[in-house]
């Protein structure tokens, strides 16, 4: 199927040590300095990667974060490649069709757009709040409202499923 990858077991401490030192070396030698309150984001980083690439290929002058002024943010590429390597190592790569592709597409589209409207991910909102930013505090309130609404919806949905499951055996006996 491909080249066999050797299974490597790394402790969280060693991984943190290597990644922390690696980040410090990248900052020192490549002058990559992240801006204040920049977290790890699966909304902003793909946007910055796309905008940086489009700007450098086609001179479109699209905006991107300060962290990607000299180099593109490749965190998303690293996450995807790392997940693929881990799945391959553990024999968990299984391609199968999605059960509700339109549902997941629409919800993913909404999540990304709401993240872009907010202008940040929850990690950045926490960091901005720690700096005393009003945007961060408003973001916290919005995230809290979203979490509460989601909990309410999930409980309602689970209750409906339980009620339907309770009714099914009775209906089968009658027919």
C-alpha positions as CSV (number, residue, x, y, z in Angstrom):
1,X,0.0,0.0,0.0
2,X,3.0,2.3,0.4
3,X,6.0,2.8,2.5
4,X,5.7,1.2,5.9
5,X,5.9,3.8,8.7
6,X,7.5,2.9,11.9
7,X,5.3,3.4,15.0
8,X,6.9,6.0,17.2
9,X,5.6,6.6,20.7
10,X,6.1,10.1,22.0
11,X,5.2,11.4,25.5
12,X,3.2,14.6,25.7
13,X,6.2,16.2,27.6
14,X,8.7,15.3,24.9
15,X,6.3,16.5,22.1
16,X,5.8,19.8,23.9
17,X,9.5,20.2,24.4
18,X,10.3,19.5,20.8
19,X,7.5,21.7,19.4
20,X,8.3,24.6,21.9
21,X,12.0,24.6,21.0
22,X,11.2,24.2,17.3
23,X,8.9,27.2,17.5
24,X,11.6,29.2,19.3
25,X,14.2,28.3,16.6
26,X,11.8,29.2,13.8
27,X,11.1,32.6,15.4
28,X,14.9,33.2,15.9
29,X,16.2,32.2,12.5
30,X,13.3,33.0,10.2
31,X,12.0,36.1,12.0
32,X,8.5,34.6,12.3
33,X,6.9,36.5,15.1
34,X,3.3,35.8,15.8
35,X,1.2,38.9,16.7
36,X,-0.4,39.5,20.1
37,X,-3.3,37.2,20.9
38,X,-2.8,34.8,18.0
39,X,-3.9,31.2,18.7
40,X,-4.3,28.0,16.8
41,X,-7.3,28.4,14.6
42,X,-8.9,26.2,12.0
43,X,-10.9,29.2,10.6
44,X,-8.4,32.1,10.5
45,X,-5.3,30.1,9.5
46,X,-6.9,28.5,6.3
47,X,-8.2,32.0,5.4
48,X,-4.7,33.5,5.9
49,X,-3.1,30.6,3.9
50,X,-5.5,31.1,1.1
51,X,-5.2,34.9,1.1
52,X,-1.4,34.8,1.4
53,X,-1.2,32.4,-1.5
54,X,-3.6,34.4,-3.7
55,X,-1.8,37.6,-2.9
56,X,1.7,36.2,-3.7
57,X,0.5,34.4,-6.9
58,X,-1.9,37.0,-8.3
59,X,-1.1,40.3,-6.5
60,X,-4.6,40.6,-5.2
61,X,-3.8,42.5,-2.0
62,X,-6.2,40.5,0.1
63,X,-5.7,40.9,3.8
64,X,-4.1,38.3,6.1
65,X,-2.9,38.3,9.6
66,X,0.4,39.6,10.8
67,X,1.7,36.1,11.5
68,X,1.7,35.4,7.8
69,X,3.3,38.5,6.5
70,X,6.6,36.7,5.7
71,X,5.6,33.1,5.5
72,X,2.2,31.4,5.0
73,X,0.5,29.8,8.0
74,X,0.8,26.0,7.3
75,X,-0.9,24.8,10.5
76,X,-3.9,23.4,8.7
77,X,-1.6,21.5,6.2
78,X,0.3,20.1,9.2
79,X,-2.9,19.0,11.0
80,X,-4.3,17.3,7.9
81,X,-1.0,15.6,7.0
82,X,-0.4,14.6,10.7
83,X,-3.9,13.1,10.9
84,X,-3.4,11.2,7.6
85,X,-0.1,9.8,8.8
86,X,-1.5,8.8,12.2
87,X,-4.6,7.2,10.6
88,X,-2.3,5.3,8.1
89,X,-0.1,4.1,10.9
90,X,-3.0,2.7,12.9
91,X,-4.9,1.3,9.9
92,X,-7.8,3.7,10.3
93,X,-8.1,5.1,6.8
94,X,-11.5,4.1,5.5
95,X,-13.2,6.0,2.7
96,X,-17.0,5.8,3.0
97,X,-19.8,8.1,1.9
98,X,-21.2,10.6,4.3
99,X,-24.6,9.8,5.7
100,X,-26.0,13.4,5.4
101,X,-23.6,15.3,3.1
102,X,-25.8,18.3,2.6
103,X,-26.4,18.7,6.4
104,X,-22.7,18.6,7.2
105,X,-21.8,20.9,4.3
106,X,-24.3,23.5,5.3
107,X,-23.3,23.3,9.0
108,X,-19.6,23.5,8.2
109,X,-20.2,26.5,5.9
110,X,-22.2,28.3,8.6
111,X,-19.5,27.5,11.2
112,X,-16.7,28.9,9.1
113,X,-18.7,32.0,8.1
114,X,-19.7,32.7,11.7
115,X,-16.0,32.3,12.7
116,X,-15.0,34.7,10.0
117,X,-17.7,37.2,11.0
118,X,-16.5,37.0,14.6
119,X,-13.0,37.4,13.2
120,X,-11.4,34.9,15.6
121,X,-11.6,31.4,17.0
122,X,-12.4,30.6,20.7
123,X,-8.7,30.5,21.6
124,X,-8.2,34.0,20.2
125,X,-11.3,35.2,22.0
126,X,-9.9,33.9,25.3
127,X,-6.6,35.6,24.6
128,X,-8.3,38.9,23.6
129,X,-10.4,38.8,26.7
130,X,-7.3,38.3,28.8
131,X,-5.9,41.5,27.2
132,X,-9.2,43.3,28.1
133,X,-10.5,43.6,24.6
134,X,-14.2,44.4,24.2
135,X,-14.3,42.2,21.1
136,X,-13.1,39.3,23.2
137,X,-15.8,39.9,25.9
138,X,-18.5,40.2,23.3
139,X,-17.2,37.1,21.6
140,X,-17.3,35.2,25.0
141,X,-21.0,36.2,25.4
142,X,-21.8,35.1,21.8
143,X,-20.0,31.8,22.3
144,X,-21.8,31.2,25.6
145,X,-25.2,31.9,24.0
146,X,-24.3,29.5,21.1
147,X,-23.2,26.8,23.5
148,X,-26.5,27.1,25.6
149,X,-28.6,27.1,22.4
150,X,-26.7,24.0,21.2
151,X,-27.2,22.2,24.5
152,X,-30.9,23.0,24.4
153,X,-31.2,21.7,20.8
154,X,-29.2,18.5,21.6
155,X,-31.4,17.7,24.6
156,X,-34.5,18.3,22.5
157,X,-33.2,16.2,19.7
158,X,-32.2,13.4,22.1
159,X,-35.6,13.5,23.8
160,X,-37.3,13.2,20.5
161,X,-35.1,10.1,19.6
162,X,-35.9,8.5,22.9
163,X,-39.6,9.1,22.5
164,X,-39.5,7.6,19.0
165,X,-37.6,4.6,20.2
166,X,-40.1,4.1,23.0
167,X,-43.0,4.2,20.5
168,X,-41.5,1.8,18.0
169,X,-41.8,-1.5,19.9
170,X,-45.5,-0.8,20.7
171,X,-46.2,-0.1,17.0
172,X,-44.5,-3.3,15.9
173,X,-46.7,-5.4,18.3
174,X,-49.9,-3.9,16.9
175,X,-49.1,-4.6,13.3
